[in-house]
Amino acid sequence: MPRMLIVDDEPKITKCLSTFFSARGFAVRRVVTGRQAVAWLRYEPPDVVLLDVRMPDMSGIEVLKRAKELCPQARIIMVTALDQPELREEADAYGAVGYVTKPFDFSEATWAPVLSPS
């Protein structure tokens, strides 16, 4: 069963995503801070990380950098309300494989980097 870490400072978002991906066979862990995410990355490396860009304690880009150091094999998808080309480029440069903007839908196309990894 693939492991997923969902990182977002909005608990309602993490719960919604957790429900969606648990139903698709993922073992999901949810955290609400970047520091918690880094701790879980060390303790239980996930296969997939859904990562918010803006969090109060660490930026999503900083967590992305740490995640790629700790779990280079993990597929990381940025989940954010900020649809900014510069941010997409920075996330891509640090190894993110997807970028999903809020509010998001739950279509197969939206979540293709998670559901059908290349």
C-alpha positions in Angstrom: 0.0 0.0 0.0 1.6 3.3 -1.0 2.2 5.8 1.8 1.1 9.5 1.5 1.9 12.5 3.7 -0.5 15.4 3.4 0.9 18.7 4.7 -1.5 21.7 5.0 -2.2 24.1 7.8 -5.9 23.8 7.1 -7.2 20.7 8.8 -10.4 20.6 6.7 -8.2 20.3 3.5 -6.1 17.5 5.0 -9.2 15.6 6.0 -10.8 16.0 2.6 -7.7 14.9 0.8 -7.1 12.0 3.2 -10.6 10.7 2.7 -10.2 10.9 -1.1 -6.8 9.1 -1.2 -7.5 6.6 1.5 -10.4 5.4 -0.7 -7.9 4.9 -3.5 -5.6 2.6 -1.5 -3.2 5.1 0.1 -2.1 4.8 3.7 -2.4 8.5 4.7 -0.7 10.5 7.4 -1.8 14.2 7.9 0.2 17.0 9.4 -0.5 20.7 9.7 3.0 22.2 9.9 6.2 22.1 8.0 8.1 21.0 11.0 5.8 18.1 11.6 6.2 17.1 7.9 10.0 17.1 8.2 9.8 14.9 11.3 7.5 12.4 9.5 9.8 12.4 6.5 12.6 11.2 8.7 10.5 8.7 10.7 8.3 7.2 7.9 9.3 8.1 4.4 6.3 8.4 2.1 5.9 7.5 -1.5 3.8 10.7 -2.2 3.7 14.1 -0.5 0.9 16.6 -1.0 2.4 19.8 0.2 0.9 23.3 0.8 3.0 26.2 -0.4 2.1 28.6 2.4 2.3 27.5 6.0 2.9 29.6 9.1 6.1 27.9 10.3 8.0 26.9 7.2 7.4 27.6 3.5 6.3 24.7 1.4 9.4 25.3 -0.8 11.6 24.8 2.2 9.8 21.6 3.1 10.1 20.5 -0.5 13.9 21.0 -0.4 14.2 19.0 2.9 11.8 16.3 1.5 14.0 15.8 -1.6 17.1 15.5 0.7 15.4 13.0 3.1 13.2 11.1 0.6 14.6 11.6 -2.9 12.2 8.9 -4.3 9.1 10.6 -3.0 6.7 12.2 -5.6 5.9 15.7 -4.3 2.8 17.6 -5.5 2.4 21.2 -4.4 -1.2 22.1 -3.3 -1.9 25.8 -3.1 -4.2 28.7 -3.7 -1.3 30.6 -5.3 -1.2 30.0 -9.0 2.0 31.9 -9.7 4.3 30.9 -12.6 7.4 31.8 -10.6 6.3 29.5 -7.8 5.6 26.7 -10.2 9.1 27.1 -11.7 10.7 27.1 -8.3 8.8 24.0 -7.2 9.7 22.3 -10.5 13.4 23.2 -10.0 13.4 21.6 -6.5 11.8 18.4 -7.8 8.0 18.8 -7.4 6.2 16.6 -10.0 2.9 18.4 -9.9 1.1 21.6 -8.9 -2.6 21.6 -8.0 -4.4 24.9 -7.2 -7.2 25.4 -4.7 -10.1 25.2 -4.9 -9.4 21.9 -6.6 -11.6 19.2 -8.0 -11.3 15.5 -7.6 -11.0 14.5 -11.2 -8.5 11.9 -12.4 -6.8 14.6 -14.6 -6.2 16.9 -11.6 -4.5 14.2 -9.5 -2.7 12.3 -12.4 0.8 12.9 -10.8 -0.5 10.9 -7.8 -2.8 8.3 -9.3 -0.7 7.5 -12.4 2.9 8.2 -11.7 5.2 8.1 -14.7 
